[in-house]
Every structure is written in structure tokens, then in C-alpha cells.
Amino acid sequence: MLPAYIQLVAKQTMKYYTIQPPKNLTDYVRFFWVLECEASEDKPYIHRSMADGCAELIFHYKGQFKELISANKVETSFTSGVHGQSHKFRRFSINQDFGILGVYLYPYAIPQLFSIASSELTNQMPDLTSLLGNRANELEEKIMLAADNLQRVKIISEFLENKLPQTKKSPPGIFATINHIIQTKGINNVEQLARQNFLSIRQFERNFKEFSGFRPKLFSRIIRFQSALSEYDNKGKPLTEIAYACGYYDQSHFIHDFKEFSGHYPKHYFSGKAEGAEYRDN
């Protein structure tokens, strides 16, 4: 039986659940997540990653995906690496059973933990070696050989905890502002946020992009879109209500952003038949 702090949902061959981070990592890690599924040549699984303001560490401890670049181009994805914050959607396919462990990070965790600007990872998916050098092989091997996902979470947590003393302090105001936008689901005023940080709009946007990977207006749009995605369980709610609840001023604005960031029209996504949304039904 799984511990109570794991929220588990399962249906047939797919299993998705989240695990909360240790207390001393909660400023950097939003949560850990696990996705496991059966797949085959006859029944491949297609995963769609959508625009997100937060980066993720990804470990494929079972199976390996291929990215569907275009109708005629397919590339093998990494075994472990980083899925940077992105304003694009991407598609991946696998025809064998798989298991993935993700570490869902706050945007400013990247410069704090890995000493690089978040903007360097925007729309990028570097493998773990590109980020960590030779230490990546040791960490990846420990993850692959771990007995279960609780052990994997422990390994990654210890690795991240060991990096905390090495980080340098950065402007806390920007961190708090990024977190405020996430918590308020992207409904905010950029000029007001700049004033709260005692910065000009230009200075504020430059600092914000360094630690989030995006300019504040685009970041807010992506967070607003993510809040709309979270309404998936309310598929019976009218789309106009979802749009207004998530801060969209009109239906056309909602449809435009949703299509740009997910590749789906809202009506199709909330029908429960959209590609890459199957895990939300478990």
C-alpha cells in the first residue's frame, strides 16, 4: 500500500501520481511526479508536452521516447535531462512499456541549483550530461538501479540538497514575484509588479527573464493557460466559465492562447479525447 502522502490515480494500464518534496526543497521543487504505462507496437503511447512556465528534470527509468519533430522526422529523446520552460508544445511516442520520474521545479530553481540563467533553457531539452557534466552518469545510474520510485525521489532529493550550500543568493523580490504570478494563476499587472520591485519596466523585465526564462507578460500568459489546463476535471463546465475564471477577457483570446500553447482547441481538449491528456483521466 502506498504512503498517504502520495496521491495516486490509476486506470487499466496507466498510472500517474505525485510525491511532495522534503521540506527543505519546497522553495525549489513544486513536486515529483511519476507516469507509468504499458505500450506496444500495436498500441503506442503518444505524449504531448504543453507550454509551461516551469522546468522539469526528467528521468526515463524504463523505456525511451522518440520525439515526433515532423511527419518525416523523428529523433530519439534523452534518457535523462531537462525539459526547460517552454511556450511551445512537443509530441513524443513510445511503443514499449515505460516509466518516467519528473522533478517539477520553480523557474528560479535553475539558476539557484545549477548556476545558469533560466533563459538559457527556454524551449530547450538538454540531456543531463550537458547540465551536470560527469556527475550526470553517476546520478543516472543510481536512478536506473533504484528499487522503486520512493528510492529514486530520495536519491534526487539528496543530490539537490547537496547543491543548496553551493548556490549564491539572488534578488528575492523577483523570486517572490514569479511565485506570486504562479499562485495568482497569471492574473496580474506587469507595471504594478515592477513598481513593487522598485524597478523600471525595462530593469524588471530583464531580471524577470533571467530567472523565469520569459518576459513577464508571456510568462503570465503561460501560467494562465496552465490554470485552464487544471480545469480538465470540470469538463462539464461551459468553456466561457473556464475562460473567465482563468482571467481571459473573451472567448477568442482563450481559444487563441490555448491552441498556441497546446496544439488543441479547448473544445477538443475538454472533450476528454485529446492526445496526451489520458493521464488526467486516471
Secondary structure by P-SEA (a helix, b strand, c coil): ccccccccccccccccccccccccccccccbbbbbbbbbcccbbbbbbbccccbbbbcccccbbbbbcccccbbbbbbcccccccccbbbbbbbcccbbbbbbbbcccccccccccccccccccccccccccccaaaaaaaaaaacccaaaaaaaaaaaaaaaccccccccaaaaaaaaaaaaacccccaaaaaaaacccaaaaaaaaaaaccccaaaaaaaaaaaaaaaccccccccaaaaaaaaccccaaaaaaaaaaaccccccccccccccccccccc
